[in-house]
């Protein structure tokens, strides 16, 4: 049995009221649900070689810092998430002090996964943004 938290954990009456009030005040419409968020979380938790960095903005206005821990640090409940950014590049191991660091680009792979799940997203620079609510917010997203 899996003991890890899912997208809906922590969605009690008090949290539901807080989220509903923020969504109504800003006239937002839902673009994702717990099933889609859980599919995304499950995909990254199953990876063994690399976990991308992520950050999010809550409908209440809080924006997180970047994190890479996909087990328990996620923004639960996900109904709170206005947008969720995923870093698309992995730093390759150093090949020596004199050689420039290189990156593995996971844009195609992650884009395909998010597209298959059916989430609203956009890629800019080395970031993929998933919207939990519409209208789309481009706050702090790299330029095209």
N, C-alpha and C positions, 0 to 999 in steps of 0.2 A: 504494500500500500504506500502511495506517495504522500509524504507528510509536508511537502513544500507548499507554500501559499499560492493561491490562484488569484486571478484578476479581481474576483468579487470579494475577497477576504476584507473584513473591516467595514463592509457596507451595512452599517447598522442605521437605525432611525435618525440619530443625531447627524451622522455623516450624510445620509440621504437628503436631509433638510438643508444642510450646508451647501451641498452640491447643487441641489435644485434651485436654491435662492441665487447662487452665483450664475447659473445657466440662464435663469429667467431674467435677472438684472441685465445681463449682457446680450440677451436675445440669441443664444446659441442653439444649434440643432445638433443632435448626436450623429456622428459619422462612424462610430465603432461600437462594439458590444463586448461583453465578457468572453463570449465564444471566440471571437477573432483575436482578442488580446491573449487569451490562453493558448491559442495555436502559435502565436508569435513567441510567447514566453517558452513554450514547450520546445520549439525549434532550437532556440539558442541554448536552453538548458541541456539539450541532447548533444550538442557539439562537444568534442573532446579536445580539439586542437587550439581553438581560439574563441574568445568571447569579445564581441565588439563593445566599445564604449557607448554609453547612452546618457541622455539627460531628458528632462521633461519640463513642461510648464503646466501648472495646475490651473483650473478655471478660477480659482481664488486669487491668482496673480503670482504665486510663488514659482520661481524658476530654479531648478536644482543645478548643482554642479555636475560635471561629468563623472560617471562611475562605470565599473566593468563587472560588478558582481550581480549575476542574474538569478541568484537563488532567493535571497530574502530582502535585498536593498531596494527592490522595485517599488514604484509608487502605488501602493495598495490603499484603497480600491482604485482600479483603473478608471472607474467612472469619473474620477477627479481629473483625469489627464486631458488637457486641451490639445497639446501636441507632444510628440515623443520623437526625439532625434536619435539616430543611430550612426555612429562613426563607421565609415566604410573601408578604412585602410588599416592594415596590420603591419606594424614595424617588423621587418625581417631581422633575424639575429645578425649581429655585427660580424663582418668578415675581416675585421682588423681596424686599427685606429686610423690608418691612412685612407681608407676607402669610405666614400659617402654612404650613409645609411640608405637603405632601399625599403620600399613598401610593397605589400601584396594588396591589390585592389579587389575588394569583394563586392563591388557595386552591382555587377550583373547577377550574382548569386542571391544577394539579399533582396534586390529589386524583384526578382522572380518569386521568391518566397512570399513577400508582402503582397505582390500582385495576385498570387494564387489564393492567398487567404481572403482577398477581396477588400483590402484596406485602401483608403484614400491617402496617397503619398506623392512626394516629389523629391527628386534628387537634385541637390545643388552642391557643387564642389565635392567635398569628401563627406557629405552628410545626407542621409535619407531622413526626411521628416514624414511622420505619420500623423494625420489629424484625427483626434478623438472627437472634435467638435468643429462645426462650420458656423460662420464663414472662416476660411483659412486665414491663419495668422502667420505672417512671415517675419515676426519678431526674431532678431538675432540669427537669421538664416543667411549663409553665404550668398553673395550675388550670383546671378546666372552667368 
